[in-house]
């Protein structure tokens, strides 16, 4: 009886950095011939920055026992002939665990999510 053990670990990380600039009711005029006619009103830029970070780490372990049932024909003399046909199955028991951490502007649970 054979047994196989598989293990894997994976990680993913994402980061979004950006910003948005808005100006409500901004009005401007540039008169190159008469400077007295040039003006700028309502120049109050509102800057909103964005910084979102998320990451995930996951691990998986599996134990399987390969089972095969097959038929074969082997002829040694006078020619070398070997033919086999088999059906193989690997029932597996596995367990996985992962953790996701996210820090966004509207986050619940302190930004940590556990998955199992």
C-alpha angles and dihedrals in degrees: 000000000000129000129197128198122200125189130179137175125192136180135191129187130186131183128184119190122175148114146223127218121198133176121193120208096356115171127177139168128190116196111183093186099048115028092193090069093056117100145151121208131182096015097162108135116200112208119198117184126206125209116168123169128179134167139174133198121189134179130190132188124187136182120199137175112209113219122192134181118190151152126223141182121206125180117182104176134076092357131021108241127160123169127167135176121191141172112217128192130179114201107196139196112202140174128195135185131186141177126205123196120191131175112188132147094264106037132155129203092030090291096292124117122182120204127184 
